[in-house]
Amino acid sequence: RARFKAIEYLRNGKERTVVVCTDVAARGLDIPSVASVVHYDVARTVDSFVHRSGRTA
């Protein structure tokens, strides 16, 4: 439940926020206000990279 509250805060927030997350958040998480994605580690597959980046290929 706390995770969903945090995601809603990000979607509705008007402040700049830094989000650090694992690959659990790589799929199905859409926050249009995110302008940049920084990868801490290289993805093992191209598919994982695309999902982490939040962009469709």
Secondary structure, 3 states (H helix, E strand, C coil): CHHHHHHHHHHHCCCCCCCCCCHHHHCCCCCCCCCCCCCCCCCCCHHHHHHHHCCCC
